[in-house]
């Protein structure tokens, strides 16, 4: 059993046993068993085999054939007797020559063909196969990064749902305490039943939010299991907390430069342009001659093992396509347009990649600023609620003030959690845009 297989079995067992599952473990588990990645790996292996197939053009072609023929055709009998080395003077007699008896001929033949010069066609075929293999490698790398980003998004989506549920439960407990406090104040004759009823309505509202967020958590966990390739109801404990990621210290210009060098899309369009130019050169090479060698060894026998002779043949040939209905010219023109298209796609991709980097950079900065604002808002809302609760207990605040501060605290905590979630996702998307996202990236759990 390989190390990877052992790791997968062990990790899957941990997940099913409801042990802690970090976001990095989730990423590695998904990368190892994701079907999209397996498909791109298979495509890369197929492209690698195509390289070996193209290189076969440099090697000679060796073939063996075995045939049996029985006929009384005069030409066949005459020529077969010659190749069997059994022709005699009696075979010149007019009668047997015109009306020979049936003759058997077992023929064994070994042939070898070798291209000596093909105007670079084999070289271009090998180069094109190598470029296609590189393209499949970039597709595999892009798929891996997209899978990683999807796992991170699903993981922190589940963590956000869990934290939101916890916040809702805290709001329920706080509302229950307010209800108890209101009942005490009413018993003291400092308020009416209206305050108690108002808080009960508020309590029903936060309980409804608790129920809704519990359902959201079930869906988020199922979505994470789907990304990981696990049963949708597989239990697991998410161990990576929802905390802000460290902000990158790389300048925007450096990130754009990294993206231009590392993004699979950037390298793919560059490889596509080189492939188009290689195919253009191959199309032009079809106008040049081809020189080849052909050799053969032949054995012809009346019986399978004896009564026969052997001969050999060696020849050189030159083949020059002088005219084939303008198809070569059209193929060269088509290859030229493919080069222009690939070059235009390369320029367009570069601009689009830089735009994606800037968008991810802006999203990360905005999320970080939202975290700072929301953190201060939570602290202020908590202090405001504490003061309001004390004032209400002393009869100095109304139930409306109390409920407003309760709602403000719940909304502040919700905004803070959303900002942290968005910042974690934006940090991951920035590495995805820069083309540096991998299972070992620090941004995954830093």
Rosetta blueprint (number, residue, H / E / L):
1 X L
2 X L
3 X H
4 X H
5 X H
6 X H
7 X H
8 X H
9 X H
10 X H
11 X H
12 X H
13 X H
14 X H
15 X H
16 X H
17 X L
18 X L
19 X L
20 X E
21 X E
22 X L
23 X H
24 X H
25 X H
26 X H
27 X H
28 X H
29 X H
30 X H
31 X H
32 X H
33 X H
34 X L
35 X H
36 X H
37 X H
38 X H
39 X H
40 X H
41 X H
42 X H
43 X H
44 X H
45 X H
46 X H
47 X H
48 X H
49 X H
50 X H
51 X H
52 X H
53 X H
54 X H
55 X H
56 X H
57 X H
58 X H
59 X L
60 X L
61 X E
62 X E
63 X E
64 X E
65 X E
66 X E
67 X E
68 X E
69 X E
70 X E
71 X E
72 X L
73 X L
74 X H
75 X H
76 X H
77 X H
78 X H
79 X H
80 X H
81 X H
82 X H
83 X H
84 X L
85 X L
86 X L
87 X L
88 X L
89 X H
90 X H
91 X H
92 X H
93 X L
94 X H
95 X H
96 X H
97 X H
98 X H
99 X L
100 X L
101 X L
102 X L
103 X E
104 X E
105 X E
106 X E
107 X E
108 X E
109 X E
110 X E
111 X E
112 X E
113 X E
114 X E
115 X E
116 X E
117 X E
118 X L
119 X L
120 X L
121 X H
122 X H
123 X H
124 X H
125 X H
126 X H
127 X H
128 X H
129 X H
130 X H
131 X H
132 X H
133 X H
134 X H
135 X H
136 X H
137 X H
138 X H
139 X H
140 X H
141 X H
142 X H
143 X H
144 X H
145 X H
146 X H
147 X H
148 X H
149 X H
150 X H
151 X H
152 X H
153 X H
154 X H
155 X H
156 X H
157 X H
158 X H
159 X H
160 X H
161 X H
162 X H
163 X H
164 X H
165 X H
166 X H
167 X H
168 X H
169 X H
170 X H
171 X H
172 X H
173 X H
174 X H
175 X H
176 X H
177 X H
178 X H
179 X H
180 X H
181 X H
182 X H
183 X H
184 X H
185 X H
186 X H
187 X H
188 X L
189 X L
190 X L
191 X L
192 X L
193 X H
194 X H
195 X H
196 X H
197 X H
198 X H
199 X H
200 X H
201 X H
202 X H
203 X H
204 X H
205 X H
206 X H
207 X H
208 X H
209 X H
210 X H
211 X H
212 X H
213 X H
214 X H
215 X H
216 X H
217 X H
218 X H
219 X H
220 X H
221 X H
222 X H
223 X H
224 X H
225 X H
226 X H
227 X H
228 X H
229 X L
230 X L
231 X L
232 X L
233 X L
234 X L
235 X L
236 X L
237 X E
238 X E
239 X L
240 X L
241 X L
242 X L
243 X L
244 X L
245 X L
246 X L
247 X L
248 X L
249 X L
250 X L
251 X L
252 X H
253 X H
254 X H
255 X H
256 X H
257 X H
258 X H
259 X H
260 X H
261 X H
262 X H
263 X L
264 X H
265 X H
266 X H
267 X H
268 X H
269 X H
270 X H
271 X H
272 X H
273 X H
274 X H
275 X H
276 X H
277 X H
278 X H
279 X H
280 X H
281 X H
282 X H
283 X H
284 X H
285 X H
286 X L
287 X L
288 X L
289 X L
290 X E
291 X E
292 X E
293 X E
294 X E
295 X E
296 X E
297 X E
298 X E
299 X E
300 X E
301 X E
302 X L
303 X L
304 X L
305 X L
306 X L
307 X L
308 X E
309 X E
310 X E
311 X E
312 X E
313 X E
314 X E
315 X E
316 X E
317 X E
318 X E
319 X E
320 X L
321 X L
322 X L
323 X L
324 X L
325 X L
326 X L
327 X H
328 X H
329 X H
330 X H
331 X H
332 X H
333 X H
334 X H
335 X H
336 X H
337 X H
338 X H
339 X H
340 X H
341 X H
342 X H
343 X H
344 X H
345 X H
346 X H
347 X H
348 X H
349 X H
350 X H
351 X H
352 X H
353 X H
354 X H
355 X H
356 X H
357 X H
358 X H
359 X H
360 X H
361 X H
362 X H
363 X H
364 X H
365 X H
366 X H
367 X H
368 X H
369 X H
370 X H
371 X H
372 X H
373 X H
374 X H
375 X H
376 X H
377 X H
378 X H
379 X H
380 X H
381 X H
382 X H
383 X H
384 X H
385 X H
386 X H
387 X H
388 X H
389 X H
390 X H
391 X H
392 X H
393 X H
394 X L
395 X L
396 X L
397 X L
398 X L
399 X H
400 X H
401 X H
402 X H
403 X H
404 X H
405 X H
406 X H
407 X H
408 X H
409 X H
410 X H
411 X H
412 X H
413 X H
414 X H
415 X H
416 X H
417 X H
418 X H
419 X H
420 X H
421 X H
422 X H
423 X H
424 X H
425 X H
426 X H
427 X H
428 X H
429 X H
430 X H
431 X H
432 X H
433 X H
434 X H
435 X L
436 X L
437 X L
438 X L
439 X L
440 X L
441 X L
442 X H
443 X H
444 X H
445 X L
446 X L
